Amino acid sequence: MRKTIFIVLIVVPVYCLLSTAYCFAAIGSISKGSGAIYFKAKTEKRWVAATTGMEINEGDRVKTGSNGRIELLLQDGSRLTVGNNTEMEITKFLLDKDRRSATIFLAWGKLRAMVAKFAGRTDMRVKTPTAVAGVKGTDFIVMNEGKANVLFGQEGSVEVKGKDKESVALAPDTMTENTQGRSPIVPVKVEPNTPLADARKQLEAVTNVDAPVEWQATGNLPVILARWNINYGHYLADSGRYKEALEVFQIAADLTDAPEIGAESRIQRGTIFSRNLTLPQDALKEYQAVLDKYPQLPQAENALFSIGMIYKDIGEKEKAREYLQKYLKQYPQGKYAATVEVLIKELDKE
């Protein structure tokens, strides 16, 4: 009996040295937490309250409420900090002396990944429903909001891509973003004392369990970033980078349900399609969407006038007359009223 026990005690430590991943069942644990935090094991259907020290295994999920934050410490020393209103799953994690492989799925919300350096081969990915970030030893923040993703590089380099093969390299102090699974935009430098820097600062706080947070301000992050995109889209359009501007305006619309953002984004996309790219049908779709979704907002006047003008330019006179007359009826004192009256008279003569 003593001989059998002695052999087992010798074999197990050697086996652990050969493969850390198989020696320990858990791939990590909850190292810190605050506020409303929850845990769901892969084999369970119900969420339970999460507690510090709770072990994490492949397929397990964590979730936070409006004031919740969780820090996970993984086997390799990497730290994942989950911000508020977030759900995340560690889909895969493999670690041995020569190889590290992991897939982290961010269903929605905010996550900071501080990935420990590793001498062997590394294939670590953070996925959202519409983007993938490939990392080695690095530090970055990702926010998923609906179809849109915003990523800030903190340290090292991150390869970011959508559902296609095109990727961008996210360096420290830069930001990239994408929406609807499309390719990310060219990374933008985060300059001090700018709205983009303020947004990053808020994300840094909300993905740090120990940092003080202004929760109300954090709740406005999608709108703040959407407004930045509106301004950046204007800059791109003025620089002749029309396709990039179209993408940035779309990201703004997908970041938030705020009506004023949606209306302005579609107006700007319509303007680029009609004036810069000569794609009248695409422009008509954007302007019509403004009329359908935001009829009470100021942008509706612009959209109605623009539709009438496009139909006139492409030779659809009856459609042009219909929309221009509708404009005069709805906006008799509107800023385009005098022009519309002249245009209708011209159409009547033809």
C-alpha positions in Angstrom: 0.0 0.0 0.0 2.8 2.4 0.9 4.5 1.6 -2.5 1.3 2.5 -4.4 0.8 5.8 -2.6 4.5 6.7 -3.1 4.2 6.2 -6.9 1.1 8.3 -7.2 2.6 11.1 -5.3 5.6 11.2 -7.6 3.7 10.8 -10.8 1.1 13.6 -10.2 3.6 16.5 -9.7 5.5 15.4 -12.8 2.3 15.4 -14.8 1.4 18.8 -13.4 4.7 20.2 -14.6 4.1 18.9 -18.1 0.7 20.4 -18.4 -0.7 23.1 -16.1 -4.0 23.2 -18.0 -4.8 19.6 -17.1 -3.5 19.8 -13.6 -6.1 22.4 -12.5 -9.8 22.1 -13.6 -10.5 25.8 -13.0 -9.0 28.3 -15.6 -9.3 31.2 -13.3 -11.3 32.9 -10.5 -13.2 36.0 -9.6 -10.5 38.1 -7.9 -12.6 41.2 -7.2 -16.2 42.4 -7.5 -18.5 45.2 -6.6 -22.2 46.1 -7.1 -24.6 43.7 -8.8 -22.6 40.8 -10.2 -23.8 37.3 -11.3 -22.3 34.0 -12.4 -23.7 31.1 -14.5 -21.9 27.8 -14.9 -21.8 26.2 -18.3 -23.9 23.3 -17.1 -26.5 25.5 -15.4 -29.5 27.5 -16.6 -29.9 29.9 -13.7 -27.7 32.9 -12.7 -26.5 33.1 -9.1 -24.9 35.9 -7.2 -21.2 36.0 -7.9 -18.6 36.1 -5.0 -14.9 36.8 -4.8 -12.9 33.6 -5.0 -15.5 31.8 -7.2 -13.8 29.5 -9.7 -14.2 30.0 -13.5 -14.2 27.2 -16.0 -14.6 27.0 -19.8 -18.1 28.0 -20.9 -18.9 29.8 -17.7 -20.5 33.3 -17.9 -20.4 36.4 -15.7 -22.8 39.3 -15.9 -23.1 42.7 -14.2 -25.9 45.1 -13.4 -26.0 48.8 -13.7 -23.4 49.3 -10.9 -21.6 46.0 -11.1 -17.9 45.3 -12.0 -16.0 42.0 -11.9 -12.3 41.3 -12.2 -11.2 37.8 -13.3 -7.7 36.4 -12.8 -6.8 33.7 -15.2 -4.2 30.9 -14.9 -1.6 32.7 -17.0 -1.8 35.9 -14.9 -4.1 37.7 -17.4 -6.8 39.9 -15.9 -10.2 40.6 -17.4 -12.3 43.4 -15.9 -15.9 43.4 -16.8 -17.7 46.8 -16.7 -21.3 47.4 -15.7 -24.3 46.2 -17.8 -22.1 43.5 -19.4 -22.2 39.8 -20.1 -19.1 37.8 -20.9 -18.2 34.1 -21.5 -14.8 32.4 -21.4 -15.5 30.1 -24.3 -12.2 28.4 -24.5 -8.9 28.5 -22.5 -5.9 26.2 -23.0 -2.5 26.7 -21.3 0.6 24.6 -21.2 4.3 25.4 -21.3 4.5 26.0 -25.0 1.0 27.2 -26.0 -1.7 29.5 -24.9 -5.1 29.6 -26.6 -8.3 31.4 -25.5 -11.5 32.8 -26.8 -13.4 35.4 -24.7 -16.9 36.2 -25.9 -18.3 39.7 -25.0 -22.0 39.3 -25.6 -22.5 43.0 -24.8 -21.1 45.7 -22.6 -17.5 46.8 -21.6 -14.4 44.8 -21.1 -10.7 45.6 -20.3 -8.3 42.8 -21.2 -4.8 43.0 -19.6 -3.2 40.0 -21.2 0.0 38.6 -19.5 3.1 38.2 -21.7 3.8 34.6 -22.6 6.9 33.0 -24.1 5.2 30.3 -26.1 2.7 30.4 -29.0 -0.4 32.5 -28.3 -3.8 32.6 -29.9 -6.0 34.7 -27.7 -9.1 36.4 -29.1 -11.8 38.6 -27.7 -15.0 38.3 -29.7 -18.2 40.3 -29.9 -21.1 39.5 -32.1 -19.6 41.7 -34.8 -15.8 42.0 -34.2 -12.7 40.0 -33.3 -9.6 41.3 -31.4 -6.5 39.1 -31.6 -4.1 39.7 -28.7 -0.7 38.5 -27.3 0.7 40.4 -24.4 -1.3 43.6 -24.4 -3.9 45.8 -22.7 -7.0 47.2 -24.4 -10.6 48.1 -23.8 -13.6 47.1 -25.9 -17.2 48.4 -25.7 -19.9 46.6 -27.6 -23.2 48.5 -28.1 -25.7 46.8 -30.3 -24.1 46.3 -33.7 -21.2 48.6 -33.0 -17.8 48.1 -31.3 -15.4 50.7 -30.0 -11.8 49.7 -29.0 -9.1 51.6 -27.3 -5.5 50.5 -27.3 -3.7 50.9 -24.0 -0.5 48.9 -24.4 1.0 46.6 -27.0 -0.7 45.9 -30.3 -4.1 44.4 -31.0 -5.3 43.0 -34.4 -8.9 44.0 -34.9 -11.2 42.8 -37.7 -14.9 42.4 -38.5 -16.4 39.3 -40.1 -14.1 39.6 -43.2 -10.4 39.2 -43.5 -9.3 42.8 -43.4 -7.8 43.9 -40.1 -6.2 47.0 -38.5 -3.5 47.1 -35.9 -4.6 49.0 -32.8 -1.6 50.7 -31.1 -1.5 52.4 -27.7 -3.4 55.7 -27.4 -5.4 55.0 -30.5 -9.0 54.0 -31.1 -10.8 52.0 -33.8 -14.4 50.9 -34.3 -16.7 49.0 -36.6 -20.3 48.1 -37.0 -22.4 45.3 -38.5 -19.4 43.0 -38.9 -17.7 45.3 -41.4 -14.0 46.2 -41.4 -12.8 48.5 -38.7 -11.9 52.1 -39.4 -8.3 53.3 -39.7 -7.2 53.8 -36.0 -7.5 57.4 -34.7 -5.0 59.0 -32.3 -6.6 59.8 -28.9 -5.5 63.4 -28.3 -5.5 64.8 -24.7 -8.4 67.0 -23.6 -10.8 65.8 -26.4 -14.2 64.1 -26.2 -12.5 60.9 -27.3 -10.0 61.1 -24.4 -12.9 61.8 -22.0 -14.7 58.7 -23.3 -11.6 56.5 -22.8 -11.2 57.9 -19.3 -14.7 56.9 -18.4 -14.2 53.4 -19.9 -11.0 53.0 -17.9 -12.9 53.8 -14.7 -15.8 51.6 -15.4 -13.4 48.7 -16.1 -11.5 49.1 -12.9 -13.2 47.6 -9.8 -11.4 50.0 -7.4 -11.9 53.2 -9.4 -14.7 55.7 -8.5 -17.3 56.0 -11.3 -20.0 58.5 -12.2 -22.6 56.1 -13.3 -24.8 58.7 -14.9 -22.0 59.9 -17.1 -21.1 56.3 -18.0 -24.6 55.7 -19.2 -24.2 58.5 -21.7 -21.0 56.9 -23.2 -22.8 55.6 -26.4 -24.2 59.1 -27.1 -20.9 60.8 -26.4 -19.1 58.5 -28.8 -21.9 58.8 -31.4 -21.5 62.6 -31.3 -17.8 62.3 -31.7 -18.5 60.1 -34.8 -20.8 62.7 -36.3 -18.0 65.3 -36.0 -15.4 63.0 -37.3 -17.6 62.0 -40.2 -17.8 65.7 -41.2 -14.0 65.9 -41.1 -13.7 62.8 -43.3 -16.3 64.1 -45.8 -14.6 67.6 -45.9 -11.3 65.7 -46.6 -12.8 63.8 -49.5 -12.8 60.5 -47.7 -16.4 59.8 -48.5 -16.6 56.0 -48.0 -14.9 56.3 -44.6 -17.3 59.1 -43.7 -20.3 56.9 -44.6 -19.0 54.2 -42.3 -18.4 56.6 -39.4 -21.9 58.1 -39.7 -23.3 54.5 -39.7 -21.4 53.7 -36.6 -22.9 56.8 -34.9 -26.4 55.6 -35.8 -25.7 52.1 -34.5 -24.2 53.2 -31.2 -27.4 54.7 -29.8 -31.1 54.9 -30.3 -31.1 58.6 -29.6 -33.4 60.1 -32.3 -31.3 63.2 -33.0 -28.2 61.0 -33.6 -30.1 58.7 -36.0 -31.6 61.5 -37.9 -28.4 63.5 -38.3 -26.4 60.3 -39.3 -28.9 59.5 -42.1 -29.0 63.1 -43.3 -25.2 63.2 -43.6 -25.1 59.8 -45.4 -27.8 61.0 -47.8 -25.8 64.1 -48.5 -22.7 62.1 -49.4 -24.6 59.7 -51.6 -26.3 62.5 -53.5 -23.7 65.2 -53.7 -20.3 63.4 -53.6 -20.9 59.9 -54.9 -23.8 60.5 -57.3 -25.8 57.6 -56.0 -29.3 59.1 -55.9 -31.1 55.8 -55.0 -29.0 55.3 -52.0 -29.5 58.9 -51.0 -33.3 58.5 -51.4 -33.3 55.6 -48.9 -31.5 57.6 -46.3 -33.7 60.6 -46.6 -36.9 58.5 -46.7 -35.7 56.8 -43.5 -35.5 60.2 -41.8 -39.1 61.0 -42.9 -40.3 57.6 -41.7 -38.5 57.4 -38.3 -38.0 61.0 -37.3 -40.9 63.1 -38.9 -40.9 65.6 -35.9 -37.2 66.4 -35.9 -35.7 69.4 -37.8 -33.8 67.0 -40.1 -37.1 66.0 -41.7 -37.4 69.3 -43.5 -34.0 68.8 -45.1 -34.9 65.3 -46.0 -38.2 66.2 -47.7 -36.6 69.0 -49.7 -33.7 66.8 -50.7 -36.0 64.0 -51.9 -37.9 66.5 -54.1 -34.6 67.8 -55.5 -33.2 64.3 -56.3 -36.4 63.3 -58.2 -36.1 66.5 -60.2 -32.5 65.9 -61.0 -33.1 62.3 -62.2 -36.0 63.4 -64.3 -38.9 61.9 -62.3 -41.0 65.1 -62.5 -44.2 63.8 -61.0 -42.4 62.5 -57.9 -40.5 65.7 -57.7 -43.7 67.8 -57.8 -45.3 65.5 -55.2 -42.5 65.9 -52.6 -42.0 69.6 -53.3 -45.7 70.3 -52.8 -45.6 68.2 -49.7 -42.8 70.4 -48.5 -44.7 73.6 -49.0 -47.7 72.2 -47.2 -45.7 71.1 -44.1 -43.2 74.0 -44.1 -44.9 77.0 -45.6 -42.4 79.3 -43.9 -39.5 76.9 -44.2 -36.0 77.8 -45.2 -36.4 76.3 -48.6 -39.9 77.6 -49.3 -39.0 80.3 -51.7 -36.8 77.9 -53.7 -39.5 75.2 -53.8 -42.1 77.7 -55.1 -39.8 78.5 -58.0 -39.1 74.9 -58.7 -42.7 74.0 -58.8 -43.4 76.7 -61.3 -40.6 75.4 -63.5 -42.1 71.9 -63.3 -45.5 73.2 -64.2 -44.1 74.8 -67.4 -42.4 71.6 -68.6 
